[in-house]
């Protein structure tokens, strides 16, 4: 257990940040799954548009590394365009 006042505050801050990060990471994973599991090209495109915003924010906030966020967007984009080509 923390003894000093500053250590107690640091523990509170860590708990708050862990909860926030867990929620945001869960949201990030959910939007990625929605894009991957979309049945039609239209669903995939709309899910991708929503996912890009969340992925970018996660990269900016260091929830995931910038390069990881960009790589994920690139892979999802490739998947969406593949579904669009397959639909034609």
Secondary structure, 3 states (H helix, E strand, C coil): CCCCHHHHHHHHHHHHHHHHHHHHHHHHHHHHHHHHCCCCHHHHHHHHHHHHHHHHHHHHCCCCCHHHHHHHHHHHHHHHHHHHHHHC
